[in-house]
């Protein structure tokens, strides 16, 4: 798919990873639809950047936990652009144990509703439009918390409900890929520790001790946290250069899930 001239919906684009994905897609010539809800000051700055760059965009304040507001979002997309070619299904909310402490019922509901339920209702509305485009692409963002849970060095960052929600996302990805084929491709990008998500730029990361942060880096085979540019490159690959890929989960995590198991030296044997 060529990105220029396509309509792309980027969830949670007021700040962080969603913002930078939207900036990259807009820079490649896409018409942008972005959602925002909280973080109003950051969103205002983001929209000013879009204006200065001359992007064609629609910004819709949307509580994605509310199906009725999602319906309104897609009505607005239909009025302004009449089509949807790319979906960046990036909405999530993960409480960090080091930040939020013991679980409350409200925190549990927030994580499940935002990370799982909101993704489902957005995709339910988006998929017919992506299929109608004839060459639609949906990228579903998830977290390696669905693999490792609240264990090891990550246990101070990944909550139980957030981890459970992310494990379920891969099931959704496979279902949506079946429903979208052959007109639309659906793939999942599973992130590890990244700046603005799980690591630097989050409220929880500075609460870890230096030793706790280093333990996460030591557990990551590549010895560092991920950068926004790593995500942008993966996003563009999946949109532009992977026409035969659908229903697949790509892990972008620096090898964190493998870090606990060292490979011993080959023994001499007895033969």
Protein Blocks (a to p, Z undefined) as FASTA:
>chain_A
ZZehpacddehilgcjllmmmmmmmmnopacddddfehmlmmmmmmmmmmmnopacdddd
ddfkbmklmmmmmmmmmmmnopafbdcdfbccdddfklnopadfklmmmmmmmmmmmmmm
mmmmmmmmmmmnopaccdddddfklmnopghjllmmmcfklmmmmmmmmmmmmmmmmmmp
mkbccddddddddehihpahiaklmmpcfklmmmmmmmpmnlpacdfklmmmmmmmmmmm
mmkgghiacddehommmmmpccddddebjZZ
